[in-house]
Amino acid sequence: MAKQTKYIFVTGGVLSSLGKGIAAASIATLLKHAGLKVRILKADPYINVDPGTMSPLEHGEVFVTDDGAETDLDLGHYERFLDENLSQDNNFTTGKVYSSVIEKERRGDYLGKTIQVIPHIVGEIVRRIKKAGEGNDVLIVEIGGTVGDIEGLPFLEAIRAMRVELGRVNTMNIHLTLVPFIKVAGELKTKPTQHSVGELRRIGISPDMIICRSEMPLNRALKDKIALSCGVDKNCVIESPDSASIYQIPLAFLKQDILTPIAETLSLNKLEVDMSNWDSLVKRVIVPTNETTIAFVGKYIDLKESYKSLTEGIIHAGATLDTRISLKWVDSEKIEASNVDEIFRDVNGILVAGGFGSRGVEGKILAINYARMHKVPFLGICLGMQLAMVEFARNVLKLKNANSSEFDPQTEDPVIYLIDSFIDASGKKQIRTHKSPMGGTMRLGGYDCDVKKGSLLGKIYGEQKTIRERHRHRYEANPKYRAEFEKHGLIVCGESDGLIEAVELKNHPFFLGVQFHPEFTSRLVRPNPAILGFIEASIKNAR
């Protein structure tokens, strides 16, 4: 008989963006370090099937799993904290739930019954939660949104039903709320938390633990007041303080002995953890010995959540190298020939991030040209690699009209072209792709990349013959120009089924473009080699 998975449900109250994802990931990290097999699931109440078609300005970053799922950015936090790959089973939305139920109804799976929120929609939510929990000691389920939102009601009903079915020994409810500090009164206020818990109780859920987000420390009397008014044990009121780094939160929870009430509620053995290595890395994040400055060139810099995995990947590399990475955010739309030298003269490295659409492209090309000509360490990711090839074609190969067909469908020299056009050298084999809901074809998820022996890419990946990284793009480097590129010093150093995955420049301290997104596999305890190599080169380039 399969062992019974324990479930921890994390809900949020008062307002959104309090950090449920970080709290869930922190608890998961502690449980994993205690020797348990742990997974996390994000259940999102929005009706979109997934965030893949959402604007970055709307939803922030789209995180991509190895199996090609476009997911909520919280899955990135989960992977970075747990240091494990998750899958499409670890994130679902209202859109996915209703789509699945409607498909079953159309097939006749319900034998002509009337389809209702209860039991059919709620039953589908429960089924997905249980599937994600299979084979694990503990599954942490983060319910997106805020208690009281109408779209979240089926999800809350699902976790209520699971507690009735599985019992208290196998389920635990953790509620994250805001305890605001009112400056005029000079007081922390508990009333929002009490009302939020009251809303939960109204629909039949009583929290076993309350995690309080606050910009000020909570004293013992205030915690006891929350425990008494919300009906939880005194040791089950936990602070989630404002911190210099999100990676401090597991340590803050551990200091408050959060694992003892969790173990008691779920009838687990005494949980003991060793977080010494984590603690050492966090100290190097907060108080590093060295410092270097990187120019981060992008077009969504007003909404930095769009680059969340990449900025976290830079932090991971900095922790390993004991260096604070100061990011100089550069809006690619504002880069011009007249100011490019002024913008980049004081940086030690230049990173050109990915993106979709033509806005800011010419500015990115100017940044790449500066990095190439001035021997500044450069890392181009996805579109950043493609534009490095466009820049090289225009200025070294003298193909003045070279471009990507994404930006100029009629270009005479499509250095970058649509993936739909690709057939490898054999003329037969097609690359694995995903069809997007908007009609385009994309490469999504993990792909193996063969690394050129003796290359810069090979060096930073420890001379592995094959590496595996994740993709999210529609356009590819055109192999038609490969011979000319290599003849003039831009070398193809990574390939996947004939596709150009990475290029590097000869006679340059560090000039690397990668078609994949290295940030998706970077972790605090295991930074991505491409990002780590770039940061290391930038540190050496202290000018």
N, C-alpha and C positions, 0 to 999 in steps of 0.2 A: 504493500500500500504506500502511495506517495505521501511524503511528509506534508503537513499542513503549513502553508505559507502564512506568516504573520503580516498584517497590513497596518501601516501607519498613514492616516489620512490627514493632509495638511490643508486647512482652509484659511482664508483671509477675510478680515473685516475692516470697517471704517472707510478705508480708501485703498486704491490699487497702488502698485509699485512700492510696497513696503519691504519686499525681499523674501517672499515665500520660497522662491526658487533657491536662493542662497541658504535659507534656513533648512529646507529639505535636503539640499546637497551636503550641508554641514553635518546633519544628523546621520545621513548615509555614510559619510566619510568616517565618522566615529564608530559606527556599527561595523563597517568593513575592517577597520583597524582592530576591532575587538574579535575578529576572526569569523564573522558571519558573512554569508553570501547575500549581497544586497543589490537591488535594482531600484530604479526610480521611474515613475510614470507621470507625464504631464497630461492632464485632461483639460482641454480648452473649450469653454462654452461658446466661442464665436462660431458662426454658421459657415464661414469659409471652410472648404475641405482641408486646406493646409495654407500656410502663409506664403506659398510659392508665387502667387499672383499679386501679393500685396506690395505696395510701394515701401521702400525702406523708411520713408518719412512717416508712414502709417504704423508700421509694426517693428521697425528696427531690423536687425540682421535676420536673415533666413539661415538657420543652421542645417547642414546637410550630414546625414549619417552615412556610414559605409555602404549600407544597402540602398542608398539613393533616395531616402525620404527627405523631403523638405519640411523642416520642423520649426517649432518655436525656439527662440534663442536660449531658453532655460535648459534645453537639452545640452547645449554647449557647456553650461555651468556644471551639469550633472557629470558629463564626461571628464571635464577638467578636474573636478574634485575626486571622482571615483577612480580615475585613470583606467577606464574601461570603455569599450565601444558599446553604444546602444543601437537600437534599430527602430524601424517603423512601428514596432509593437509598443514602444515607449512614449508615444505621443499620439493622441487622437483628438478630434474636434467634434462639435455638434454636427457639422457638415458630414463628416465621415460616418457618424452614427446613423443619421437619418438616411444617407445614401444607401448604407448597408441594409437597413430595415426596408426601405422602399424596393430595393432590388429583390429581396426575399419575397416581399408581397407580390411583386410582378411575376415571380417564378411559381407562385402558388404554395410557397413553403408554409404559410400559415393556414392553409386549408380553408380559405374563404372567410376567416374570422375578421372582425372589425379591428383595425390596427390603432392602438392607443399609446399615449405616453407611458401609462402603466397598464400592462406589464412590458410592452414590447420595446419601447425606447430605453426605459430603465434597465430592462433585461439585457439589451445589447451593450449598455455601458458596463454592467456587472460582468458580462462575458469577456469584454476586452480587458477589464482590470484583472480578472482571474488568469487570463492567458498570459499577461505580462508578468504575473507573479509565479508562474509555473517553474518549479525547480529551484526557487530561492528561499532562503530563510526569512527574509523580510523584503516586502515591496513597499516603498514609500510613494504615495499617490498625492501629487499636488493638484488641487482643484483650482483652475484659473479663475480670475475675476474676484468679485467681492460678495460676501454673503448679503443677500437682499436683492441681487441682480436677478431679474426674471429668467434670463437665459440659463442661469446656473442651477435652477431648481431640480431638473432631472438628475443632475450629477449628485446633488446633495441627497436626493431621495435614494439614489443608488448606494451611497455609502451608509445611509441609515439602514437600508435593507440588508446590507452585508453584515453589519453589526448584529442584527437580529438573527441572521442565518448562522454566522460563524461564532458568535458569542464574544464577550469582552476579553477573554483570554487570547483571542486571535486578532483583535482589532483595537486600534487606539486612535482617538481624535485629538489632533493638535490644532489650535486656533491661533493665528498670528494677528495681532491688532496693534493699533497706534495708541500710545499714551502721550498725547501732545503736551508740550510745555507752553503755557500761556505767559508770555513775557511781562505783560502789564500787571498780571496778578502775582507773577513770580512762583507759579504753582504748576505741578504736573496734574493732569486731569484724567481720572479713571472712568468717567461717565461714558465716553465713546466705546470703551471696551465692554462695559456692562450692557449697553444697548446692543452691541454686536453679538455678544453671547446670548442675550435674550432673543434675538432674531433666530439664532441657531436652534435654541431650545424650542422655539415656536414650531419648527418643522421636525422636531423629534430627535435632535442631535445635541448631546451634552459633551462639551470638551473635557478631555482628561488632563490636558496641559494647555497653558496659555503662554505664548511667547510674545513679549512686549517690545515693540520698536519704539525707541525714544532717543532724543538727542541729549537727554540728561540721565544720569544714573537714578535708579529706583531704590529708595531706602527700604528697610525691612518692613516698616509699618505700612508703606504703600503696597508692597507685595502681599502682605497679609490681608489688606483690605480687598485687593483684587481676588485673592483666593477665597475669601469669605463670601464676597458678593457674587462670584461666578461659580461657586461650588466645586472648586478643585483643591487638592491637597496643597499645603504651603510650599512643599518642595517642587511643586509643578508649575510655579510661576517663574519663568525664565526671561532674562533680559537679552535682547539682541541689539547691542549698542551701536551707535555710529562708530565706524572704525576706519583707520587709515587704509586698510586693505580688506577685501572680502575674505581673504584666506585666514584672517584672524578669527572669524566667527566660530569655526569648529573648536578652536582653543578657548574662546570665551564660553561656549556652551560646556566644554569639558570642565572648566574651572568651577562652573556652577553645578557640577555633578548631575548633568542632564540624563546620563545613562542609567542612574539608579531608579528613578521613577519609570523610565521606559521598560527596564528589565522587570520591574515589579508588575507593571500593568500587563505585559505580554508573557509573564511567567517564563522569562529567559534566565539562564544561569547568570551569575555575577559577571558583569562585563568589565574587562580590564584592557586598556589600550596603551600603546606606546606611540606618542605623537612627537617624539624628539626630532626626527628628521624633518617633519612638517614644520615644527617650531623654528628650526634652524633656517629653513628656506624663507619663512615668513619674516624673520628678523632681517634677512638680506633684502627682502622686498622693501621693508620700512626704513631701515637704516643701513643702506649699502655703503661700501667703502669708496667706490669710484662713481663717475658720472660721464655720460656722453649724450650728444644731442643728435636726434634723427629727424629729418624732414619727412613728415607723413603727408603725401600728396594724394588728395581725393576730392570728390565733389559733394560728399554728404557730411562735411566736417561740422556743420551746424547741428547735426544729430549723430553724435559719436557712437550711439548704440548700434548704428549701421555697421560698424567695424569692431563689434565687441570681441569676437574671437581673436581678431588680429591684435588688438591692443592688449588682450590678456596674454597672447603668445609672446609679445614683446616683454611683458612683465615676467613671464616664466624664464625667458632667456636672461633677463637682467638678474633674476634671483640666482640662477646657476653661476653667472659670471660676477656676482657681487657688485652689480653696477646699477645705478639709477638711470633709466632711459628717459631723458627729457624729450617729449615729442613737440616738435614745432609743426603745428597744423597749418597746412598750406592748401588753400582753395585753388584747385587747378584752373578754374575759370578766370582767376585774377593774375595768372602767370603770363607775362609778355616778354618779348625779346629785350625790352628796355629795362625790365626790373629783375630778370632772372638771376643775374649775378648778385644783386643786393639780397634777394631772398635766400640764396643757398650758400653764401660765402662763409657763414658761421656754423654750418652743420657738419657732422662727421660721417653721415650716411644719408642716402635718399631712398625712400620706399615709395613705390607707386602702386597703389592698391587697385583692386578690381572694380568692376561696375558695368552697368549697361547704359547704352545710349551715347549720343555724340557730344553731349554737354561736357565741356572741360577737357576734351581730348587733346586739342592742340597745346594746351598748357602742360599736360602730362608729357607730351612729346618734347617740349622745351626743357622740362626737368630732366628727362632721360638723356637728352643731348648734353646737358650740363654735366651730369654724372659721368658720361662716357668721355667727354673732352677733358674734364678736370680731374680724372682718376679718383672720383669720390665713390666709395662702396655703394653699390646699387642692388636693390632687390625689386623685381617687377613681378607682381602676382596676377595671373589670369590676364585681364586686359592689359596690365602692366607689362607682361611679357610680349603680348601682341604688338603693343605700341613701341616697344624696344626694337622689334623687327621692322616696323614701319619706319621708325627714325633712322635705322641703319640703312634701309633700302633707299631712302630719300637722300641721305647725306654722305653715304659711303659708296653705295652702288650707283648713285646718281640717277635713280628712278624718281624723278621729281614729283610724279603723280601717284606714287605708291600709296596705298591706303588699305583699309579693311573694307570689305564689301558691306559690312554693317553700317558704315558711315557714308560710303559712296558706292552704291550698287553698280555703277557704270565705270568704275575705275579701270584704267588700262592695265594696271599692275596690282591685282588683288593679292597682296602678300598674305592677307588673312581673308578666309572665305567661309561660307556657310558649311556646317558639318554635313548637311544633306548632300553636298557635292562630293564627299570623301569616299573613295574606294582605294584600298591599298595597292601596292605595286603589282600584286598578282592580278588585279582587275576583277577579283571575285569576292573577297572577304569584306563584309560590312562590319563596322565597329558597333558595339552594343550601345544603344541610345534609349532615351525615354521620350515619349511624346508628351509635350506640355499641353495643359488644358487650353492654352491660348493658340494652339495650332503649330507651334514651333517644335523642333527636335532639339533635345538637350543631352549633354553628357552629365549625368548626375551620379554621385556616390564614388566609391573607391575603385580605382583601376591600378593595375600593376604597371610599373615603369621600369624599363631596362636602362641601366645606367652605364654610360661610356667609361670604360676603365681608364684610370689616370686623370679623369676630369676634376674640375672644381666640385661638381655635384657629387662625384664619387668620393672625394676626400671628405666632404662635410657629412656624408652619410656612412662613413666608416668603410668605404670600398665595398658596400653591398652591391651585388650584381643586379638585384631587383628590389625596388622599394614600392610601397603602396600608399597612395595619397588620394584625396577626394576632389571631385570636380563639380562645377556648376556653371556651365557655359554652353553656347550654341556655335561659336565660331572657332575655326582651327587655323593653324599655320599652314600655308600652302607649300607642299613639298616641291613644287615646280622651281622654287627659288633657292632650294637648299644648297646646291652646288656652289652658286655664286656667293651665298652668305658665308659658307665655310672657306671658300677661296680667299675671302677678304677678312677672315678672322672671327666671325661670329659662328661658333661651333654648336652643333646639335649634340647635347650631352645626355638627353633622356628621350626615350621613345616608348610608345605603347601601340602595338599592332600597326606600326608604320606611321602613327601620328607623332608629331613633334611635341614633346612634353616639356622640354627644358632647353634653354640655350645659354651659352656663356661666352664672354669675350676674352680673346687672347690678350696677353700683355696689359692686364688691368688688375689692380689689387683685389677687386671683388665685383664682378658684374654678372649677375645671374637673373634670368627670367624663367619663371615656372608657370606652366599652364594650369597646374593644380592649385588648390588652396591649402598651403601648409598649416595655416592657423587652425583648421578643423581637427587636427590630430595633436595639437600642442597641449601639454599638461604641466601643472606646477612641478611635479616630480620628474617629468620627462619632456623637456621642451623640444619643439620640432627642430631637426637639424638645419633646415634651410634658414629659419629665422635666427637660430643660435649662431650659425656661421656668419650671417650678415651682421649681427650685433657685435660679434667678436671682431670682425674686420673693421667695423666703425669705431670700436674702442681703440684699435691700433692706429686709426687714422686721426687721432686727436691733433687738431691743427691749431 
